[in-house]
C-alpha cells in the first residue's frame, strides 16, 4: 500500500507532519513491510486539508488518528 501525505503550506498548517509521523510509528509498531509512506506537495484540494492519497484515492480532512485507523484497518485485513 502506498500512502502520500501532502506537506505543502495549507496541509502543513493543519498538522500533516503529525500524520506522517504517526504513520511511520504505525509502520514500525505493526511491522507493515508493505506500507510505503511518502511526502508530496499540493494535492489541489486546499480547502479540504489535510489531504492524503491512499493507493491513489484522495482522502480529505484527515487527522493523525483518522489516518491511522484507515491504514491499520486496510492492512490488517
N, C-alpha and C positions, 0 to 999 in steps of 0.2 A: 504494500500500500504506500502510495506517495502522498504526502501532505505538504502543501506550500502555505506559508503564513506570510501575509503582507506585513512588512515592517516599514512601510513608507509613512509619510508625515501623519496623516489622519489616523491610520490604524495604530501607529506607534503611540500617538497621544491617548489612545484608548487601550493601552497596555498589551498590544500584540506581542511584545517581547516576553511578557509573562506567559502567554500561550505557548510560545516557543520553548521557554524554559520548562514549563510543565510537561509538554510532550516529550522533551528529551529525558526528563526524570521518569516518566511513564515507560519509555522505551527501555531504559536501563532496569527499572524495577520489575517489569513484566518480562524482560528478556525478549522483546519483539524484534527479532532479527530482520523480519521482512518489512519493517516500518522505515520509510525514507522521509526525513524531515528537511525541508529547505526553506530558506527565507526568499521572498520575492518582493519586487516593487509593486506598484499600484495594480489592483485588480479592477479598477474603473467602477467601483460601487462605493465611492467615498461617503455617501450619505447613509450607508448601511454597515459601517465599520464597527469593529474589526472584522476583516474578511479572511477566509482561508479557502483553499481548494483541497478536496479530498478525492483523489483519483480523478481529477478533472472536474468535479462537481463543486460549484461555489456554495459555500455556507456563509451566511451573513449574521451580524450582530452576535459574534461569538465572545465567550468568556473563557478563561482557562479551564474552569470546571466543566462547562458545557462541551468544549472541545475534547477534553479528556474522556468524558463519558461516551461521546460518539465514537471516538477512535478505539477505546478499550472494548466497547461492545462489539464493534465490527471485527476486531482482531481476535476476540475470544470465541467467535462462532466456529 
